[in-house]
Amino acid sequence: MKTDEAQPLRKLSRINAVNPQHFDDPVAAYDRLATHYANVSSRREPYLRGVEREIISRIPKGSRSLMDVGAGGGTRALRITSHLGIARVVLVEPSKEMAGKVVGGAEVWPVRAEDLALAAAGQNHRACGPGTDEGVRPYAIAPETIRTELITERFDVITCLWNVLGHIPTAEKRRRAITAIARLLAPQGQLFLDVNHRYNLRSYGILTTGARWIHDALSPTENDGDVLVNWGKAGISTYGHVFTNREVMRLAKAAGFELQERLVIDYDDGRIRRFSFQGNLLYVFRRSSGMDSASAPQTF
């Protein structure tokens, strides 16, 4: 999502007092945004289509399953999978209002990305999603009884798009999310992750970008990328985070990913750019060989 820093996050309590359309919880914000989402996304159509184009061109033929983390109404995941003939589609979307817009036969796991292990395990407990009697609701599973490494299903492709990772508050929860994603990816599978780039000079301007770079060089912290996301005409705001390349690579390496490719995509026209300061960042990750070796059965 486009992130306009109206005020520092330390002032959010005061914002809540005067602005009923601000939500500390991004999931609550998306519940409210759902009726405006089509208009919001249409303003970034060239960028969104540009990202999808690059993803489609890189998914190997024969891929049979795709999970989209933070799928919204599922439109983008279903466009990608229908183009490639991928039959098994799982949409991870914690916002009830956004998930309610899903059409077709995709399965919905209505949980937060940082709790993805619970959603995956939950599929073995009860069906849940649009078209079921219970509707879209979280799985009723005790968190302490589930471990990601015990989940048997693995996906050929996992997508996490349009800075979904940046709507997960706190660095620790982002680490949990990407670690769970790594465990759900097939050994030869691919993760496509795109994030809002903290040093995107074309979006944020030279003064803001320069100030960020200097601050990060002198006194970096995990909260430096925290911003206030403001969806203009909808009048809705919430927490967001914008990333540096170093930050994304650190998260990916800790989760057991290795980089296959990184692309820079212009946020305005969706074209590939040469330099990182010219756009947002789309990553293609694979599980590292060390991770697969560690998870493989051992013989003695």
C-alpha positions as CSV (number, residue, x, y, z in Angstrom):
1,M,0.0,0.0,0.0
2,K,1.0,3.6,-0.5
3,T,2.5,4.9,2.7
4,D,2.1,8.6,3.4
5,E,3.7,9.6,6.7
6,A,1.2,12.1,8.0
7,Q,2.6,12.0,11.6
8,P,5.1,9.9,13.5
9,L,3.8,6.8,15.1
10,R,4.5,8.0,18.6
11,K,1.6,10.4,18.2
12,L,-1.0,7.7,17.3
13,S,-2.8,7.9,20.7
14,R,-3.5,11.6,20.0
15,I,-4.6,10.7,16.4
16,N,-7.1,8.1,17.8
17,A,-8.7,10.8,19.9
18,V,-9.4,13.1,17.0
19,N,-9.7,10.8,14.0
20,P,-12.2,7.9,14.3
21,Q,-10.9,6.6,11.0
22,H,-7.4,5.7,12.3
23,F,-6.8,2.1,13.3
24,D,-3.8,0.9,15.3
25,D,-4.5,-2.6,14.0
26,P,-4.0,-2.9,10.2
27,V,-6.6,-5.8,10.0
28,A,-9.3,-3.5,11.5
29,A,-8.2,-0.8,9.0
30,Y,-8.7,-3.2,6.1
31,D,-12.2,-4.2,7.4
32,R,-13.1,-0.5,7.1
33,L,-11.2,-0.1,3.8
34,A,-12.9,-3.0,2.0
35,T,-15.7,-1.0,0.4
36,H,-13.1,1.5,-0.9
37,Y,-10.4,-1.1,-1.9
38,A,-11.3,-1.3,-5.6
39,N,-10.8,2.4,-6.0
40,V,-7.6,2.4,-4.0
41,S,-6.1,-0.4,-6.0
42,S,-7.2,1.0,-9.3
43,R,-4.9,4.1,-8.7
44,R,-1.9,1.7,-8.6
45,E,-3.1,-0.6,-11.4
46,P,0.1,-0.2,-13.6
47,Y,2.3,-1.1,-10.6
48,L,0.2,-4.1,-9.5
49,R,0.0,-5.4,-13.1
50,G,3.7,-4.9,-13.6
51,V,4.5,-7.0,-10.5
52,E,2.1,-9.7,-11.6
53,R,3.6,-9.8,-15.1
54,E,7.1,-10.4,-13.6
55,I,5.8,-13.1,-11.3
56,I,3.9,-14.9,-14.1
57,S,7.0,-14.9,-16.3
58,R,9.1,-16.6,-13.5
59,I,6.8,-19.3,-12.2
60,P,7.9,-22.6,-13.7
61,K,5.5,-24.6,-15.8
62,G,4.0,-27.5,-13.9
63,S,3.6,-25.6,-10.7
64,R,0.5,-27.0,-9.0
65,S,-0.2,-24.9,-5.9
66,L,0.0,-21.3,-4.8
67,M,-0.6,-19.6,-1.5
68,D,-1.1,-15.8,-1.4
69,V,-0.4,-14.2,2.0
70,G,-2.4,-11.1,2.6
71,A,-4.6,-11.9,-0.4
72,G,-7.4,-9.3,0.1
73,G,-10.3,-10.4,-2.1
74,G,-8.0,-12.8,-4.0
75,T,-8.2,-11.0,-7.4
76,R,-4.5,-10.9,-8.0
77,A,-3.8,-14.5,-6.9
78,L,-6.6,-15.8,-9.1
79,R,-5.4,-13.8,-12.0
80,I,-1.9,-15.3,-11.7
81,T,-3.1,-18.9,-11.1
82,S,-5.7,-18.8,-13.9
83,H,-3.0,-17.6,-16.3
84,L,-0.8,-20.5,-15.4
85,G,-3.4,-23.2,-14.8
86,I,-2.6,-23.6,-11.1
87,A,-5.4,-25.5,-9.5
88,R,-4.7,-25.4,-5.8
89,V,-5.1,-21.9,-4.4
90,V,-5.0,-20.8,-0.8
91,L,-5.7,-17.2,0.2
92,V,-4.4,-16.1,3.6
93,E,-6.5,-13.0,4.6
94,P,-7.3,-12.1,8.2
95,S,-9.8,-9.2,7.4
96,K,-13.3,-10.6,7.4
97,E,-14.6,-7.9,5.1
98,M,-11.8,-8.3,2.6
99,A,-12.1,-12.1,2.6
100,G,-15.8,-11.8,2.1
101,K,-15.1,-10.4,-1.4
102,V,-13.4,-13.7,-2.5
103,V,-15.2,-15.3,-5.4
104,G,-14.6,-18.8,-7.0
105,G,-13.3,-21.9,-5.4
106,A,-10.2,-20.7,-3.6
107,E,-9.7,-21.8,0.0
108,V,-9.4,-19.0,2.6
109,W,-7.3,-19.2,5.7
110,P,-8.6,-16.2,7.7
111,V,-5.6,-15.6,10.0
112,R,-2.8,-13.1,10.3
113,A,0.5,-13.8,8.5
114,E,2.4,-14.0,11.8
115,D,0.0,-16.8,12.9
116,L,0.2,-18.6,9.6
117,A,1.2,-21.9,11.2
118,L,-2.2,-22.0,13.0
119,A,-4.1,-21.4,9.8
120,A,-2.3,-24.2,7.9
121,A,-2.8,-26.7,10.7
122,G,-6.5,-25.6,10.9
123,Q,-7.3,-26.9,7.5
124,N,-7.2,-30.4,9.1
125,H,-9.8,-29.4,11.7
126,R,-12.7,-27.8,9.8
127,A,-13.5,-26.2,6.5
128,C,-13.8,-22.4,6.6
129,G,-14.3,-19.8,4.0
130,P,-16.9,-18.1,1.6
131,G,-19.7,-20.5,0.9
132,T,-19.4,-22.5,4.2
133,D,-22.1,-22.3,6.8
134,E,-19.7,-20.7,9.3
135,G,-18.4,-18.0,6.9
136,V,-14.9,-16.6,7.2
137,R,-13.7,-16.8,10.7
138,P,-10.4,-17.7,12.4
139,Y,-9.7,-21.3,13.1
140,A,-10.3,-22.3,16.7
141,I,-7.0,-23.9,17.6
142,A,-5.0,-23.6,20.7
143,P,-1.7,-21.9,19.6
144,E,0.5,-23.9,21.9
145,T,-0.6,-27.2,20.3
146,I,0.6,-26.3,16.8
147,R,4.1,-26.2,15.3
148,T,4.8,-25.1,11.8
149,E,7.3,-27.9,11.2
150,L,4.5,-30.5,11.6
151,I,2.4,-29.2,8.8
152,T,2.6,-31.5,5.8
153,E,1.3,-29.4,2.9
154,R,3.9,-27.4,1.0
155,F,3.3,-24.9,-1.8
156,D,5.1,-24.6,-5.1
157,V,4.6,-20.8,-5.1
158,I,3.9,-18.4,-2.2
159,T,3.2,-14.7,-2.9
160,C,3.2,-11.9,-0.4
161,L,2.5,-8.7,-2.3
162,W,2.0,-4.9,-2.1
163,N,3.9,-4.5,1.1
164,V,1.8,-7.0,3.1
165,L,4.8,-7.6,5.2
166,G,4.9,-3.9,6.1
167,H,1.4,-4.2,7.7
168,I,2.7,-6.6,10.3
169,P,3.6,-4.6,13.4
170,T,6.9,-5.2,15.1
171,A,10.0,-6.8,13.8
172,E,9.5,-10.0,15.8
173,K,6.1,-10.7,14.2
174,R,7.6,-10.1,10.8
175,R,10.2,-12.6,11.6
176,R,7.5,-15.1,12.7
177,A,5.6,-14.5,9.4
178,I,8.5,-15.1,7.0
179,T,9.7,-18.1,9.0
180,A,6.3,-19.7,8.7
181,I,6.2,-18.9,5.0
182,A,9.6,-20.6,4.6
183,R,8.4,-23.8,6.2
184,L,5.3,-23.9,4.0
185,L,7.3,-23.5,0.7
186,A,8.1,-26.7,-1.2
187,P,11.8,-27.5,-1.5
188,Q,12.1,-26.2,-5.1
189,G,9.3,-23.6,-4.6
190,Q,9.5,-19.8,-5.0
191,L,8.5,-17.0,-2.7
192,F,7.6,-13.7,-4.4
193,L,7.8,-10.8,-2.0
194,D,7.4,-7.2,-2.9
195,V,7.8,-4.3,-0.4
196,N,7.7,-0.6,-0.3
197,H,11.3,0.6,-0.5
198,R,12.4,3.0,2.2
199,Y,14.8,4.7,-0.2
200,N,12.4,5.0,-3.1
201,L,13.4,8.5,-4.1
202,R,10.8,8.8,-6.8
203,S,8.0,8.2,-4.3
204,Y,9.3,10.0,-1.2
205,G,11.4,12.8,-2.6
206,I,15.1,13.7,-2.2
207,L,14.8,15.3,1.3
208,T,12.8,12.5,3.0
209,T,14.9,9.8,1.3
210,G,18.2,11.6,2.1
211,A,17.2,12.1,5.8
212,R,16.3,8.5,6.1
213,W,19.6,7.3,4.6
214,I,21.6,9.5,7.0
215,H,19.6,8.5,10.0
216,D,19.9,4.8,9.2
217,A,23.7,5.1,8.6
218,L,24.2,6.8,12.0
219,S,21.7,5.3,14.4
220,P,19.6,2.5,12.9
221,T,16.8,0.7,14.9
222,E,14.2,-1.8,13.9
223,N,11.5,0.8,14.2
224,D,13.0,3.3,11.7
225,G,10.8,2.2,8.8
226,D,7.5,2.6,10.8
227,V,5.2,5.0,9.1
228,L,1.6,6.1,9.1
229,V,-0.3,4.7,6.1
230,N,-3.0,7.0,4.9
231,W,-5.5,6.0,2.2
232,G,-6.3,9.6,1.1
233,K,-9.9,9.9,-0.1
234,A,-11.1,6.9,2.0
235,G,-9.9,8.9,5.1
236,I,-8.5,5.7,6.7
237,S,-5.1,5.4,8.3
238,T,-3.1,2.6,10.1
239,Y,0.3,1.3,10.9
240,G,2.8,0.5,8.1
241,H,6.5,-0.2,7.7
242,V,8.8,0.5,4.7
243,F,11.9,-1.5,4.1
244,T,15.6,-1.3,3.2
245,N,17.1,-4.0,1.1
246,R,19.4,-4.9,4.0
247,E,16.4,-5.4,6.3
248,V,14.6,-7.7,3.9
249,M,17.7,-9.8,3.2
250,R,18.4,-10.1,7.0
251,L,14.8,-11.4,7.5
252,A,15.1,-13.8,4.6
253,K,18.4,-15.2,5.6
254,A,17.2,-15.8,9.2
255,A,14.2,-17.7,7.8
256,G,16.3,-19.9,5.6
257,F,15.8,-18.3,2.2
258,E,18.4,-17.5,-0.4
259,L,17.9,-14.8,-3.1
260,Q,17.3,-15.9,-6.6
261,E,16.6,-12.4,-8.0
262,R,15.7,-8.9,-7.0
263,L,13.8,-6.5,-9.3
264,V,13.1,-2.7,-8.9
265,I,9.7,-1.8,-10.1
266,D,8.5,1.8,-10.6
267,Y,5.6,2.5,-8.3
268,D,3.9,4.8,-10.8
269,D,4.1,3.0,-14.1
270,G,5.1,-0.6,-13.2
271,R,8.2,-0.7,-15.3
272,I,11.5,-2.3,-14.4
273,R,14.1,0.2,-13.3
274,R,17.8,-0.1,-13.0
275,F,18.6,1.5,-9.7
276,S,17.0,0.6,-6.3
277,F,16.1,4.3,-5.5
278,Q,13.8,4.3,-8.5
279,G,11.1,2.1,-7.2
280,N,9.8,-0.6,-4.9
281,L,11.5,-4.0,-4.5
282,L,10.3,-7.4,-5.7
283,Y,12.2,-10.4,-4.5
284,V,12.3,-14.0,-5.7
285,F,13.5,-16.3,-3.0
286,R,14.1,-20.0,-2.7
287,R,14.6,-22.1,0.4
288,S,18.3,-22.4,1.0
289,S,20.0,-25.8,0.4
290,G,21.0,-25.8,4.1
291,M,17.4,-25.6,5.1
292,D,16.4,-28.5,2.9
293,S,19.3,-30.6,4.1
294,A,18.4,-29.9,7.7
295,S,14.7,-31.0,7.1
296,A,15.6,-34.1,5.1
297,P,15.3,-37.5,6.6
298,Q,18.6,-38.7,8.1
299,T,20.0,-42.2,7.7
300,F,22.8,-43.6,9.8
